[in-house]
Amino acid sequence: MPNGRCRMHGGTNPGAPKGNRNAWKHGCASAEAVALRRETAALLKMMRKTARDVV
């Protein structure tokens, strides 16, 4: 919102600061986890394409 407040909740806080280890829950959205999922998806895509080409 233009005034810096949430229109639903009224707060100005956008959440925990970056790098705040006290706000760390499980790491599913960490940069390393996201990169690993992207790499795995790319490998799976390449494997499926290779399997289609072989058959």
mmCIF entry with sequence, helices, sheets and N, C-alpha, C, O atoms, coordinates in Angstrom:
data_MODEL
# 
_entry.id   MODEL 
# 
_entity.id                         1 
_entity.type                       polymer 
_entity.pdbx_number_of_molecules   1 
# 
_entity_poly.entity_id                      1 
_entity_poly.type                           'polypeptide(L)' 
_entity_poly.nstd_linkage                   no 
_entity_poly.nstd_monomer                   no 
_entity_poly.pdbx_seq_one_letter_code       MPNGRCRMHGGTNPGAPKGNRNAWKHGCASAEAVALRRETAALLKMMRKTARDVV 
_entity_poly.pdbx_seq_one_letter_code_can   MPNGRCRMHGGTNPGAPKGNRNAWKHGCASAEAVALRRETAALLKMMRKTARDVV 
_entity_poly.pdbx_strand_id                 A 
# 
loop_
_entity_poly_seq.entity_id 
_entity_poly_seq.num 
_entity_poly_seq.mon_id 
_entity_poly_seq.hetero 
1 1  MET n 
1 2  PRO n 
1 3  ASN n 
1 4  GLY n 
1 5  ARG n 
1 6  CYS n 
1 7  ARG n 
1 8  MET n 
1 9  HIS n 
1 10 GLY n 
1 11 GLY n 
1 12 THR n 
1 13 ASN n 
1 14 PRO n 
1 15 GLY n 
1 16 ALA n 
1 17 PRO n 
1 18 LYS n 
1 19 GLY n 
1 20 ASN n 
1 21 ARG n 
1 22 ASN n 
1 23 ALA n 
1 24 TRP n 
1 25 LYS n 
1 26 HIS n 
1 27 GLY n 
1 28 CYS n 
1 29 ALA n 
1 30 SER n 
1 31 ALA n 
1 32 GLU n 
1 33 ALA n 
1 34 VAL n 
1 35 ALA n 
1 36 LEU n 
1 37 ARG n 
1 38 ARG n 
1 39 GLU n 
1 40 THR n 
1 41 ALA n 
1 42 ALA n 
1 43 LEU n 
1 44 LEU n 
1 45 LYS n 
1 46 MET n 
1 47 MET n 
1 48 ARG n 
1 49 LYS n 
1 50 THR n 
1 51 ALA n 
1 52 ARG n 
1 53 ASP n 
1 54 VAL n 
1 55 VAL n 
# 
_struct_asym.id          A 
_struct_asym.entity_id   1 
# 
loop_
_struct_conf.conf_type_id 
_struct_conf.id 
_struct_conf.pdbx_PDB_helix_id 
_struct_conf.beg_label_comp_id 
_struct_conf.beg_label_asym_id 
_struct_conf.beg_label_seq_id 
_struct_conf.pdbx_beg_PDB_ins_code 
_struct_conf.end_label_comp_id 
_struct_conf.end_label_asym_id 
_struct_conf.end_label_seq_id 
_struct_conf.pdbx_end_PDB_ins_code 
_struct_conf.beg_auth_comp_id 
_struct_conf.beg_auth_asym_id 
_struct_conf.beg_auth_seq_id 
_struct_conf.end_auth_comp_id 
_struct_conf.end_auth_asym_id 
_struct_conf.end_auth_seq_id 
_struct_conf.pdbx_PDB_helix_class 
_struct_conf.details 
_struct_conf.pdbx_PDB_helix_length 
HELX_P HELX_P1 AA1 ARG A 21 ? ALA A 23 ? ARG A 21 ALA A 23 5 ? 3  
HELX_P HELX_P2 AA2 ALA A 31 ? VAL A 54 ? ALA A 31 VAL A 54 1 ? 24 
# 
_struct_conf_type.id          HELX_P 
_struct_conf_type.criteria    ? 
_struct_conf_type.reference   ? 
# 
loop_
_atom_site.group_PDB 
_atom_site.id 
_atom_site.type_symbol 
_atom_site.label_atom_id 
_atom_site.label_alt_id 
_atom_site.label_comp_id 
_atom_site.label_asym_id 
_atom_site.label_entity_id 
_atom_site.label_seq_id 
_atom_site.pdbx_PDB_ins_code 
_atom_site.Cartn_x 
_atom_site.Cartn_y 
_atom_site.Cartn_z 
_atom_site.occupancy 
_atom_site.B_iso_or_equiv 
_atom_site.pdbx_formal_charge 
_atom_site.auth_seq_id 
_atom_site.auth_comp_id 
_atom_site.auth_asym_id 
_atom_site.auth_atom_id 
_atom_site.pdbx_PDB_model_num 
ATOM 1   N N  . MET A 1 1  ? 0.843  -1.180  0.000   1.00 0.00 ? 1  MET A N  1 
ATOM 2   C CA . MET A 1 1  ? 0.000  0.000   0.000   1.00 0.00 ? 1  MET A CA 1 
ATOM 3   C C  . MET A 1 1  ? 0.894  1.250   0.000   1.00 0.00 ? 1  MET A C  1 
ATOM 4   O O  . MET A 1 1  ? 2.021  1.212   0.493   1.00 0.00 ? 1  MET A O  1 
ATOM 5   N N  . PRO A 1 2  ? 0.397  2.325   -0.540  1.00 0.00 ? 2  PRO A N  1 
ATOM 6   C CA . PRO A 1 2  ? 1.204  3.549   -0.622  1.00 0.00 ? 2  PRO A CA 1 
ATOM 7   C C  . PRO A 1 2  ? 1.640  4.088   0.733   1.00 0.00 ? 2  PRO A C  1 
ATOM 8   O O  . PRO A 1 2  ? 2.719  4.670   0.845   1.00 0.00 ? 2  PRO A O  1 
ATOM 9   N N  . ASN A 1 3  ? 0.816  3.904   1.766   1.00 0.00 ? 3  ASN A N  1 
ATOM 10  C CA . ASN A 1 3  ? 1.177  4.439   3.073   1.00 0.00 ? 3  ASN A CA 1 
ATOM 11  C C  . ASN A 1 3  ? 2.090  3.500   3.857   1.00 0.00 ? 3  ASN A C  1 
ATOM 12  O O  . ASN A 1 3  ? 2.473  3.815   4.983   1.00 0.00 ? 3  ASN A O  1 
ATOM 13  N N  . GLY A 1 4  ? 2.445  2.348   3.279   1.00 0.00 ? 4  GLY A N  1 
ATOM 14  C CA . GLY A 1 4  ? 3.366  1.433   3.933   1.00 0.00 ? 4  GLY A CA 1 
ATOM 15  C C  . GLY A 1 4  ? 2.714  0.459   4.901   1.00 0.00 ? 4  GLY A C  1 
ATOM 16  O O  . GLY A 1 4  ? 3.408  -0.299  5.578   1.00 0.00 ? 4  GLY A O  1 
ATOM 17  N N  . ARG A 1 5  ? 1.408  0.471   4.974   1.00 0.00 ? 5  ARG A N  1 
ATOM 18  C CA . ARG A 1 5  ? 0.703  -0.433  5.890   1.00 0.00 ? 5  ARG A CA 1 
ATOM 19  C C  . ARG A 1 5  ? -0.049 -1.489  5.093   1.00 0.00 ? 5  ARG A C  1 
ATOM 20  O O  . ARG A 1 5  ? -0.522 -1.228  3.987   1.00 0.00 ? 5  ARG A O  1 
ATOM 21  N N  . CYS A 1 6  ? -0.153 -2.673  5.661   1.00 0.00 ? 6  CYS A N  1 
ATOM 22  C CA . CYS A 1 6  ? -0.931 -3.742  5.039   1.00 0.00 ? 6  CYS A CA 1 
ATOM 23  C C  . CYS A 1 6  ? -2.410 -3.381  5.120   1.00 0.00 ? 6  CYS A C  1 
ATOM 24  O O  . CYS A 1 6  ? -2.908 -3.040  6.193   1.00 0.00 ? 6  CYS A O  1 
ATOM 25  N N  . ARG A 1 7  ? -3.105 -3.455  4.004   1.00 0.00 ? 7  ARG A N  1 
ATOM 26  C CA . ARG A 1 7  ? -4.514 -3.091  4.020   1.00 0.00 ? 7  ARG A CA 1 
ATOM 27  C C  . ARG A 1 7  ? -5.365 -4.110  4.744   1.00 0.00 ? 7  ARG A C  1 
ATOM 28  O O  . ARG A 1 7  ? -6.473 -3.800  5.182   1.00 0.00 ? 7  ARG A O  1 
ATOM 29  N N  . MET A 1 8  ? -4.851 -5.337  4.874   1.00 0.00 ? 8  MET A N  1 
ATOM 30  C CA . MET A 1 8  ? -5.615 -6.378  5.547   1.00 0.00 ? 8  MET A CA 1 
ATOM 31  C C  . MET A 1 8  ? -5.335 -6.420  7.052   1.00 0.00 ? 8  MET A C  1 
ATOM 32  O O  . MET A 1 8  ? -6.245 -6.641  7.850   1.00 0.00 ? 8  MET A O  1 
ATOM 33  N N  . HIS A 1 9  ? -4.084 -6.209  7.430   1.00 0.00 ? 9  HIS A N  1 
ATOM 34  C CA . HIS A 1 9  ? -3.696 -6.415  8.820   1.00 0.00 ? 9  HIS A CA 1 
ATOM 35  C C  . HIS A 1 9  ? -3.212 -5.150  9.516   1.00 0.00 ? 9  HIS A C  1 
ATOM 36  O O  . HIS A 1 9  ? -3.115 -5.120  10.743  1.00 0.00 ? 9  HIS A O  1 
ATOM 37  N N  . GLY A 1 10 ? -2.908 -4.108  8.753   1.00 0.00 ? 10 GLY A N  1 
ATOM 38  C CA . GLY A 1 10 ? -2.522 -2.847  9.344   1.00 0.00 ? 10 GLY A CA 1 
ATOM 39  C C  . GLY A 1 10 ? -1.065 -2.734  9.735   1.00 0.00 ? 10 GLY A C  1 
ATOM 40  O O  . GLY A 1 10 ? -0.623 -1.658  10.137  1.00 0.00 ? 10 GLY A O  1 
ATOM 41  N N  . GLY A 1 11 ? -0.303 -3.813  9.631   1.00 0.00 ? 11 GLY A N  1 
ATOM 42  C CA . GLY A 1 11 ? 1.086  -3.786  10.056  1.00 0.00 ? 11 GLY A CA 1 
ATOM 43  C C  . GLY A 1 11 ? 2.023  -3.250  9.002   1.00 0.00 ? 11 GLY A C  1 
ATOM 44  O O  . GLY A 1 11 ? 1.693  -3.239  7.816   1.00 0.00 ? 11 GLY A O  1 
ATOM 45  N N  . THR A 1 12 ? 3.189  -2.807  9.425   1.00 0.00 ? 12 THR A N  1 
ATOM 46  C CA . THR A 1 12 ? 4.196  -2.310  8.491   1.00 0.00 ? 12 THR A CA 1 
ATOM 47  C C  . THR A 1 12 ? 5.330  -3.304  8.323   1.00 0.00 ? 12 THR A C  1 
ATOM 48  O O  . THR A 1 12 ? 6.164  -3.141  7.432   1.00 0.00 ? 12 THR A O  1 
ATOM 49  N N  . ASN A 1 13 ? 5.377  -4.316  9.148   1.00 0.00 ? 13 ASN A N  1 
ATOM 50  C CA . ASN A 1 13 ? 6.497  -5.246  9.152   1.00 0.00 ? 13 ASN A CA 1 
ATOM 51  C C  . ASN A 1 13 ? 6.375  -6.239  8.000   1.00 0.00 ? 13 ASN A C  1 
ATOM 52  O O  . ASN A 1 13 ? 5.365  -6.938  7.919   1.00 0.00 ? 13 ASN A O  1 
ATOM 53  N N  . PRO A 1 14 ? 7.363  -6.331  7.100   1.00 0.00 ? 14 PRO A N  1 
ATOM 54  C CA . PRO A 1 14 ? 7.307  -7.273  5.994   1.00 0.00 ? 14 PRO A CA 1 
ATOM 55  C C  . PRO A 1 14 ? 7.802  -8.671  6.374   1.00 0.00 ? 14 PRO A C  1 
ATOM 56  O O  . PRO A 1 14 ? 7.923  -9.526  5.497   1.00 0.00 ? 14 PRO A O  1 
ATOM 57  N N  . GLY A 1 15 ? 8.086  -8.924  7.627   1.00 0.00 ? 15 GLY A N  1 
ATOM 58  C CA . GLY A 1 15 ? 8.559  -10.238 8.051   1.00 0.00 ? 15 GLY A CA 1 
ATOM 59  C C  . GLY A 1 15 ? 9.939  -10.151 8.665   1.00 0.00 ? 15 GLY A C  1 
ATOM 60  O O  . GLY A 1 15 ? 10.443 -9.065  8.953   1.00 0.00 ? 15 GLY A O  1 
ATOM 61  N N  . ALA A 1 16 ? 10.533 -11.297 8.857   1.00 0.00 ? 16 ALA A N  1 
ATOM 62  C CA . ALA A 1 16 ? 11.853 -11.361 9.471   1.00 0.00 ? 16 ALA A CA 1 
ATOM 63  C C  . ALA A 1 16 ? 12.906 -10.791 8.521   1.00 0.00 ? 16 ALA A C  1 
ATOM 64  O O  . ALA A 1 16 ? 12.766 -10.919 7.305   1.00 0.00 ? 16 ALA A O  1 
ATOM 65  N N  . PRO A 1 17 ? 13.955 -10.165 9.051   1.00 0.00 ? 17 PRO A N  1 
ATOM 66  C CA . PRO A 1 17 ? 15.008 -9.655  8.188   1.00 0.00 ? 17 PRO A CA 1 
ATOM 67  C C  . PRO A 1 17 ? 15.757 -10.793 7.494   1.00 0.00 ? 17 PRO A C  1 
ATOM 68  O O  . PRO A 1 17 ? 15.813 -11.911 8.005   1.00 0.00 ? 17 PRO A O  1 
ATOM 69  N N  . LYS A 1 18 ? 16.323 -10.501 6.343   1.00 0.00 ? 18 LYS A N  1 
ATOM 70  C CA . LYS A 1 18 ? 17.097 -11.514 5.618   1.00 0.00 ? 18 LYS A CA 1 
ATOM 71  C C  . LYS A 1 18 ? 18.262 -11.977 6.466   1.00 0.00 ? 18 LYS A C  1 
ATOM 72  O O  . LYS A 1 18 ? 18.941 -11.169 7.100   1.00 0.00 ? 18 LYS A O  1 
ATOM 73  N N  . GLY A 1 19 ? 18.489 -13.268 6.475   1.00 0.00 ? 19 GLY A N  1 
ATOM 74  C CA . GLY A 1 19 ? 19.599 -13.825 7.228   1.00 0.00 ? 19 GLY A CA 1 
ATOM 75  C C  . GLY A 1 19 ? 19.301 -14.028 8.701   1.00 0.00 ? 19 GLY A C  1 
ATOM 76  O O  . GLY A 1 19 ? 20.206 -14.366 9.465   1.00 0.00 ? 19 GLY A O  1 
ATOM 77  N N  . ASN A 1 20 ? 18.071 -13.833 9.119   1.00 0.00 ? 20 ASN A N  1 
ATOM 78  C CA . ASN A 1 20 ? 17.696 -14.000 10.522  1.00 0.00 ? 20 ASN A CA 1 
ATOM 79  C C  . ASN A 1 20 ? 17.557 -15.494 10.829  1.00 0.00 ? 20 ASN A C  1 
ATOM 80  O O  . ASN A 1 20 ? 16.573 -16.118 10.432  1.00 0.00 ? 20 ASN A O  1 
ATOM 81  N N  . ARG A 1 21 ? 18.523 -16.060 11.526  1.00 0.00 ? 21 ARG A N  1 
ATOM 82  C CA . ARG A 1 21 ? 18.499 -17.494 11.828  1.00 0.00 ? 21 ARG A CA 1 
ATOM 83  C C  . ARG A 1 21 ? 17.430 -17.841 12.869  1.00 0.00 ? 21 ARG A C  1 
ATOM 84  O O  . ARG A 1 21 ? 17.054 -19.006 12.999  1.00 0.00 ? 21 ARG A O  1 
ATOM 85  N N  . ASN A 1 22 ? 16.937 -16.841 13.611  1.00 0.00 ? 22 ASN A N  1 
ATOM 86  C CA . ASN A 1 22 ? 15.871 -17.110 14.576  1.00 0.00 ? 22 ASN A CA 1 
ATOM 87  C C  . ASN A 1 22 ? 14.540 -17.381 13.884  1.00 0.00 ? 22 ASN A C  1 
ATOM 88  O O  . ASN A 1 22 ? 13.650 -17.992 14.476  1.00 0.00 ? 22 ASN A O  1 
ATOM 89  N N  . ALA A 1 23 ? 14.394 -16.937 12.646  1.00 0.00 ? 23 ALA A N  1 
ATOM 90  C CA . ALA A 1 23 ? 13.159 -17.135 11.904  1.00 0.00 ? 23 ALA A CA 1 
ATOM 91  C C  . ALA A 1 23 ? 13.227 -18.393 11.034  1.00 0.00 ? 23 ALA A C  1 
ATOM 92  O O  . ALA A 1 23 ? 12.262 -18.713 10.340  1.00 0.00 ? 23 ALA A O  1 
ATOM 93  N N  . TRP A 1 24 ? 14.343 -19.101 11.063  1.00 0.00 ? 24 TRP A N  1 
ATOM 94  C CA . TRP A 1 24 ? 14.546 -20.297 10.245  1.00 0.00 ? 24 TRP A CA 1 
ATOM 95  C C  . TRP A 1 24 ? 13.643 -21.411 10.727  1.00 0.00 ? 24 TRP A C  1 
ATOM 96  O O  . TRP A 1 24 ? 13.665 -21.743 11.913  1.00 0.00 ? 24 TRP A O  1 
ATOM 97  N N  . LYS A 1 25 ? 12.851 -21.997 9.852   1.00 0.00 ? 25 LYS A N  1 
ATOM 98  C CA . LYS A 1 25 ? 11.929 -23.054 10.252  1.00 0.00 ? 25 LYS A CA 1 
ATOM 99  C C  . LYS A 1 25 ? 12.429 -24.419 9.774   1.00 0.00 ? 25 LYS A C  1 
ATOM 100 O O  . LYS A 1 25 ? 12.754 -25.286 10.585  1.00 0.00 ? 25 LYS A O  1 
ATOM 101 N N  . HIS A 1 26 ? 12.486 -24.601 8.452   1.00 0.00 ? 26 HIS A N  1 
ATOM 102 C CA . HIS A 1 26 ? 12.822 -25.922 7.934   1.00 0.00 ? 26 HIS A CA 1 
ATOM 103 C C  . HIS A 1 26 ? 13.748 -25.880 6.737   1.00 0.00 ? 26 HIS A C  1 
ATOM 104 O O  . HIS A 1 26 ? 14.351 -26.901 6.407   1.00 0.00 ? 26 HIS A O  1 
ATOM 105 N N  . GLY A 1 27 ? 13.884 -24.768 6.085   1.00 0.00 ? 27 GLY A N  1 
ATOM 106 C CA . GLY A 1 27 ? 14.826 -24.641 4.988   1.00 0.00 ? 27 GLY A CA 1 
ATOM 107 C C  . GLY A 1 27 ? 14.299 -25.052 3.628   1.00 0.00 ? 27 GLY A C  1 
ATOM 108 O O  . GLY A 1 27 ? 15.073 -25.103 2.672   1.00 0.00 ? 27 GLY A O  1 
ATOM 109 N N  . CYS A 1 28 ? 13.011 -25.347 3.502   1.00 0.00 ? 28 CYS A N  1 
ATOM 110 C CA . CYS A 1 28 ? 12.461 -25.764 2.211   1.00 0.00 ? 28 CYS A CA 1 
ATOM 111 C C  . CYS A 1 28 ? 12.531 -24.663 1.159   1.00 0.00 ? 28 CYS A C  1 
ATOM 112 O O  . CYS A 1 28 ? 12.560 -24.949 -0.038  1.00 0.00 ? 28 CYS A O  1 
ATOM 113 N N  . ALA A 1 29 ? 12.558 -23.424 1.593   1.00 0.00 ? 29 ALA A N  1 
ATOM 114 C CA . ALA A 1 29 ? 12.594 -22.313 0.651   1.00 0.00 ? 29 ALA A CA 1 
ATOM 115 C C  . ALA A 1 29 ? 13.965 -21.645 0.626   1.00 0.00 ? 29 ALA A C  1 
ATOM 116 O O  . ALA A 1 29 ? 14.102 -20.547 0.087   1.00 0.00 ? 29 ALA A O  1 
ATOM 117 N N  . SER A 1 30 ? 14.980 -22.290 1.198   1.00 0.00 ? 30 SER A N  1 
ATOM 118 C CA . SER A 1 30 ? 16.313 -21.706 1.187   1.00 0.00 ? 30 SER A CA 1 
ATOM 119 C C  . SER A 1 30 ? 16.867 -21.724 -0.234  1.00 0.00 ? 30 SER A C  1 
ATOM 120 O O  . SER A 1 30 ? 16.405 -22.494 -1.076  1.00 0.00 ? 30 SER A O  1 
ATOM 121 N N  . ALA A 1 31 ? 17.837 -20.891 -0.493  1.00 0.00 ? 31 ALA A N  1 
ATOM 122 C CA . ALA A 1 31 ? 18.413 -20.795 -1.831  1.00 0.00 ? 31 ALA A CA 1 
ATOM 123 C C  . ALA A 1 31 ? 19.012 -22.133 -2.261  1.00 0.00 ? 31 ALA A C  1 
ATOM 124 O O  . ALA A 1 31 ? 18.894 -22.526 -3.422  1.00 0.00 ? 31 ALA A O  1 
ATOM 125 N N  . GLU A 1 32 ? 19.657 -22.834 -1.321  1.00 0.00 ? 32 GLU A N  1 
ATOM 126 C CA . GLU A 1 32 ? 20.257 -24.125 -1.667  1.00 0.00 ? 32 GLU A CA 1 
ATOM 127 C C  . GLU A 1 32 ? 19.194 -25.154 -2.030  1.00 0.00 ? 32 GLU A C  1 
ATOM 128 O O  . GLU A 1 32 ? 19.365 -25.907 -2.989  1.00 0.00 ? 32 GLU A O  1 
ATOM 129 N N  . ALA A 1 33 ? 18.097 -25.195 -1.274  1.00 0.00 ? 33 ALA A N  1 
ATOM 130 C CA . ALA A 1 33 ? 17.041 -26.171 -1.531  1.00 0.00 ? 33 ALA A CA 1 
ATOM 131 C C  . ALA A 1 33 ? 16.361 -25.891 -2.865  1.00 0.00 ? 33 ALA A C  1 
ATOM 132 O O  . ALA A 1 33 ? 16.062 -26.818 -3.618  1.00 0.00 ? 33 ALA A O  1 
ATOM 133 N N  . VAL A 1 34 ? 16.115 -24.621 -3.160  1.00 0.00 ? 34 VAL A N  1 
ATOM 134 C CA . VAL A 1 34 ? 15.487 -24.256 -4.424  1.00 0.00 ? 34 VAL A CA 1 
ATOM 135 C C  . VAL A 1 34 ? 16.407 -24.623 -5.587  1.00 0.00 ? 34 VAL A C  1 
ATOM 136 O O  . VAL A 1 34 ? 15.947 -25.164 -6.593  1.00 0.00 ? 34 VAL A O  1 
ATOM 137 N N  . ALA A 1 35 ? 17.693 -24.336 -5.459  1.00 0.00 ? 35 ALA A N  1 
ATOM 138 C CA . ALA A 1 35 ? 18.648 -24.661 -6.521  1.00 0.00 ? 35 ALA A CA 1 
ATOM 139 C C  . ALA A 1 35 ? 18.730 -26.171 -6.736  1.00 0.00 ? 35 ALA A C  1 
ATOM 140 O O  . ALA A 1 35 ? 18.810 -26.635 -7.873  1.00 0.00 ? 35 ALA A O  1 
ATOM 141 N N  . LEU A 1 36 ? 18.710 -26.934 -5.647  1.00 0.00 ? 36 LEU A N  1 
ATOM 142 C CA . LEU A 1 36 ? 18.760 -28.392 -5.761  1.00 0.00 ? 36 LEU A CA 1 
ATOM 143 C C  . LEU A 1 36 ? 17.517 -28.928 -6.471  1.00 0.00 ? 36 LEU A C  1 
ATOM 144 O O  . LEU A 1 36 ? 17.618 -29.824 -7.309  1.00 0.00 ? 36 LEU A O  1 
ATOM 145 N N  . ARG A 1 37 ? 16.349 -28.384 -6.139  1.00 0.00 ? 37 ARG A N  1 
ATOM 146 C CA . ARG A 1 37 ? 15.119 -28.838 -6.805  1.00 0.00 ? 37 ARG A CA 1 
ATOM 147 C C  . ARG A 1 37 ? 15.136 -28.491 -8.284  1.00 0.00 ? 37 ARG A C  1 
ATOM 148 O O  . ARG A 1 37 ? 14.692 -29.287 -9.111  1.00 0.00 ? 37 ARG A O  1 
ATOM 149 N N  . ARG A 1 38 ? 15.644 -27.310 -8.627  1.00 0.00 ? 38 ARG A N  1 
ATOM 150 C CA . ARG A 1 38 ? 15.721 -26.929 -10.040 1.00 0.00 ? 38 ARG A CA 1 
ATOM 151 C C  . ARG A 1 38 ? 16.675 -27.839 -10.802 1.00 0.00 ? 38 ARG A C  1 
ATOM 152 O O  . ARG A 1 38 ? 16.379 -28.268 -11.918 1.00 0.00 ? 38 ARG A O  1 
ATOM 153 N N  . GLU A 1 39 ? 17.816 -28.129 -10.196 1.00 0.00 ? 39 GLU A N  1 
ATOM 154 C CA . GLU A 1 39 ? 18.798 -29.003 -10.845 1.00 0.00 ? 39 GLU A CA 1 
ATOM 155 C C  . GLU A 1 39 ? 18.231 -30.412 -11.032 1.00 0.00 ? 39 GLU A C  1 
ATOM 156 O O  . GLU A 1 39 ? 18.410 -31.029 -12.082 1.00 0.00 ? 39 GLU A O  1 
ATOM 157 N N  . THR A 1 40 ? 17.550 -30.905 -10.009 1.00 0.00 ? 40 THR A N  1 
ATOM 158 C CA . THR A 1 40 ? 16.939 -32.236 -10.089 1.00 0.00 ? 40 THR A CA 1 
ATOM 159 C C  . THR A 1 40 ? 15.878 -32.277 -11.180 1.00 0.00 ? 40 THR A C  1 
ATOM 160 O O  . THR A 1 40 ? 15.816 -33.239 -11.946 1.00 0.00 ? 40 THR A O  1 
ATOM 161 N N  . ALA A 1 41 ? 15.044 -31.244 -11.259 1.00 0.00 ? 41 ALA A N  1 
ATOM 162 C CA . ALA A 1 41 ? 14.007 -31.194 -12.289 1.00 0.00 ? 41 ALA A CA 1 
ATOM 163 C C  . ALA A 1 41 ? 14.627 -31.166 -13.683 1.00 0.00 ? 41 ALA A C  1 
ATOM 164 O O  . ALA A 1 41 ? 14.117 -31.812 -14.598 1.00 0.00 ? 41 ALA A O  1 
ATOM 165 N N  . ALA A 1 42 ? 15.721 -30.424 -13.853 1.00 0.00 ? 42 ALA A N  1 
ATOM 166 C CA . ALA A 1 42 ? 16.378 -30.360 -15.158 1.00 0.00 ? 42 ALA A CA 1 
ATOM 167 C C  . ALA A 1 42 ? 16.957 -31.719 -15.532 1.00 0.00 ? 42 ALA A C  1 
ATOM 168 O O  . ALA A 1 42 ? 16.867 -32.136 -16.687 1.00 0.00 ? 42 ALA A O  1 
ATOM 169 N N  . LEU A 1 43 ? 17.556 -32.414 -14.556 1.00 0.00 ? 43 LEU A N  1 
ATOM 170 C CA . LEU A 1 43 ? 18.099 -33.750 -14.832 1.00 0.00 ? 43 LEU A CA 1 
ATOM 171 C C  . LEU A 1 43 ? 16.994 -34.732 -15.203 1.00 0.00 ? 43 LEU A C  1 
ATOM 172 O O  . LEU A 1 43 ? 17.151 -35.524 -16.132 1.00 0.00 ? 43 LEU A O  1 
ATOM 173 N N  . LEU A 1 44 ? 15.884 -34.684 -14.485 1.00 0.00 ? 44 LEU A N  1 
ATOM 174 C CA . LEU A 1 44 ? 14.764 -35.570 -14.794 1.00 0.00 ? 44 LEU A CA 1 
ATOM 175 C C  . LEU A 1 44 ? 14.209 -35.299 -16.191 1.00 0.00 ? 44 LEU A C  1 
ATOM 176 O O  . LEU A 1 44 ? 13.874 -36.227 -16.927 1.00 0.00 ? 44 LEU A O  1 
ATOM 177 N N  . LYS A 1 45 ? 14.116 -34.024 -16.543 1.00 0.00 ? 45 LYS A N  1 
ATOM 178 C CA . LYS A 1 45 ? 13.628 -33.655 -17.874 1.00 0.00 ? 45 LYS A CA 1 
ATOM 179 C C  . LYS A 1 45 ? 14.553 -34.204 -18.956 1.00 0.00 ? 45 LYS A C  1 
ATOM 180 O O  . LYS A 1 45 ? 14.089 -34.732 -19.966 1.00 0.00 ? 45 LYS A O  1 
ATOM 181 N N  . MET A 1 46 ? 15.872 -34.077 -18.738 1.00 0.00 ? 46 MET A N  1 
ATOM 182 C CA . MET A 1 46 ? 16.841 -34.579 -19.697 1.00 0.00 ? 46 MET A CA 1 
ATOM 183 C C  . MET A 1 46 ? 16.763 -36.111 -19.794 1.00 0.00 ? 46 MET A C  1 
ATOM 184 O O  . MET A 1 46 ? 16.875 -36.672 -20.884 1.00 0.00 ? 46 MET A O  1 
ATOM 185 N N  . MET A 1 47 ? 16.572 -36.779 -18.655 1.00 0.00 ? 47 MET A N  1 
ATOM 186 C CA . MET A 1 47 ? 16.478 -38.247 -18.654 1.00 0.00 ? 47 MET A CA 1 
ATOM 187 C C  . MET A 1 47 ? 15.230 -38.709 -19.403 1.00 0.00 ? 47 MET A C  1 
ATOM 188 O O  . MET A 1 47 ? 15.283 -39.683 -20.153 1.00 0.00 ? 47 MET A O  1 
ATOM 189 N N  . ARG A 1 48 ? 14.108 -38.018 -19.205 1.00 0.00 ? 48 ARG A N  1 
ATOM 190 C CA . ARG A 1 48 ? 12.878 -38.389 -19.921 1.00 0.00 ? 48 ARG A CA 1 
ATOM 191 C C  . ARG A 1 48 ? 13.058 -38.226 -21.423 1.00 0.00 ? 48 ARG A C  1 
ATOM 192 O O  . ARG A 1 48 ? 12.621 -39.074 -22.200 1.00 0.00 ? 48 ARG A O  1 
ATOM 193 N N  . LYS A 1 49 ? 13.706 -37.130 -21.836 1.00 0.00 ? 49 LYS A N  1 
ATOM 194 C CA . LYS A 1 49 ? 13.931 -36.893 -23.259 1.00 0.00 ? 49 LYS A CA 1 
ATOM 195 C C  . LYS A 1 49 ? 14.828 -37.978 -23.843 1.00 0.00 ? 49 LYS A C  1 
ATOM 196 O O  . LYS A 1 49 ? 14.576 -38.485 -24.936 1.00 0.00 ? 49 LYS A O  1 
ATOM 197 N N  . THR A 1 50 ? 15.876 -38.327 -23.105 1.00 0.00 ? 50 THR A N  1 
ATOM 198 C CA . THR A 1 50 ? 16.789 -39.374 -23.571 1.00 0.00 ? 50 THR A CA 1 
ATOM 199 C C  . THR A 1 50 ? 16.067 -40.704 -23.680 1.00 0.00 ? 50 THR A C  1 
ATOM 200 O O  . THR A 1 50 ? 16.276 -41.442 -24.643 1.00 0.00 ? 50 THR A O  1 
ATOM 201 N N  . ALA A 1 51 ? 15.222 -41.022 -22.710 1.00 0.00 ? 51 ALA A N  1 
ATOM 202 C CA . ALA A 1 51 ? 14.467 -42.279 -22.747 1.00 0.00 ? 51 ALA A CA 1 
ATOM 203 C C  . ALA A 1 51 ? 13.525 -42.311 -23.946 1.00 0.00 ? 51 ALA A C  1 
ATOM 204 O O  . ALA A 1 51 ? 13.360 -43.360 -24.570 1.00 0.00 ? 51 ALA A O  1 
ATOM 205 N N  . ARG A 1 52 ? 12.901 -41.175 -24.281 1.00 0.00 ? 52 ARG A N  1 
ATOM 206 C CA . ARG A 1 52 ? 12.012 -41.127 -25.454 1.00 0.00 ? 52 ARG A CA 1 
ATOM 207 C C  . ARG A 1 52 ? 12.809 -41.325 -26.734 1.00 0.00 ? 52 ARG A C  1 
ATOM 208 O O  . ARG A 1 52 ? 12.335 -41.981 -27.662 1.00 0.00 ? 52 ARG A O  1 
ATOM 209 N N  . ASP A 1 53 ? 14.008 -40.769 -26.797 1.00 0.00 ? 53 ASP A N  1 
ATOM 210 C CA . ASP A 1 53 ? 14.833 -40.875 -27.998 1.00 0.00 ? 53 ASP A CA 1 
ATOM 211 C C  . ASP A 1 53 ? 15.351 -42.288 -28.204 1.00 0.00 ? 53 ASP A C  1 
ATOM 212 O O  . ASP A 1 53 ? 15.535 -42.720 -29.342 1.00 0.00 ? 53 ASP A O  1 
ATOM 213 N N  . VAL A 1 54 ? 15.591 -43.018 -27.111 1.00 0.00 ? 54 VAL A N  1 
ATOM 214 C CA . VAL A 1 54 ? 16.143 -44.361 -27.197 1.00 0.00 ? 54 VAL A CA 1 
ATOM 215 C C  . VAL A 1 54 ? 15.091 -45.347 -27.700 1.00 0.00 ? 54 VAL A C  1 
ATOM 216 O O  . VAL A 1 54 ? 15.395 -46.253 -28.476 1.00 0.00 ? 54 VAL A O  1 
ATOM 217 N N  . VAL A 1 55 ? 13.879 -45.163 -27.259 1.00 0.00 ? 55 VAL A N  1 
ATOM 218 C CA . VAL A 1 55 ? 12.802 -46.121 -27.602 1.00 0.00 ? 55 VAL A CA 1 
ATOM 219 C C  . VAL A 1 55 ? 12.332 -45.955 -28.996 1.00 0.00 ? 55 VAL A C  1 
ATOM 220 O O  . VAL A 1 55 ? 11.438 -46.677 -29.436 1.00 0.00 ? 55 VAL A O  1 
# 
